[in-house]
Structures are given as structure tokens and as C-alpha cells.
Amino acid sequence: MRKFASHTVGIDQGNLVLFSDFEDDGEMWTGEGPRLTRHAVLFSDRYDAAPVVQVSLAMWDISNNANARADVSSENITREGFDIVFRTWGDTRVARVRVSWMSVGPIPSDEVWDL
């Protein structure tokens, strides 16, 4: 369990289309074997410390002619942002993916003064 020393906690969230590879025969749609895409996300405001980040698939469009394999995660989490990483492998063909994310962490309080 992560405990925050601050009494002021911020929550940020969003979702984004990571790729739409079927439109231009991109690697996720036409490739085979290990494939990875990474997208940097900036928070709307800076946290006091690196927050907890949860990511999930909001939509994925895959071929029904192959196995469905996917791994989505958050990496490189800082006070300013993080990376969303999507991986697939084998013969999986992914046309497009949308990911939702939420971050929770301590934020500066108007009641605390820096001297």
C-alpha cells in the first residue's frame, strides 16, 4: 500500500489512441514477433512526488485470424508524467488501441508555505 504524507491528494486522468496501424499498414497490424509502442503523457499539473498510475485498455481492435495478445503498462513515472507502453508478440495483429489512465498522488497545498 502506498501512503501519502500530504493531506492534499490530486487525481488526473485521460485517454488516448496509441496507434491506428490498419490505416497505413503499420507494424502492429502487419508485423510479427515482439512489437512495442511507447507514448509519453504529461500530467495537467506537477505532483509533489511520483504518483501511482493505473493504465487500462479502453478499446482494442484486433484481427480474428490470430491469437489475441496484449500487455499495457506505465513506465518511467515522474512528478511530471509517465510513459504508456503497449506490447504484443507472435502472430497477433492489432489494428488500433485506445488506453485510459488515472494518476493519484500528493499535490502542493495552498496551506503550506515554502520559506
Summary of the structure (lengths in Angstrom):
residues: 115
radius of gyration: 17.5
end to end distance: 31.5
largest distance: 62.7
contacts: 297
relative contact order: 0.35
helix: 3%
strand: 50%
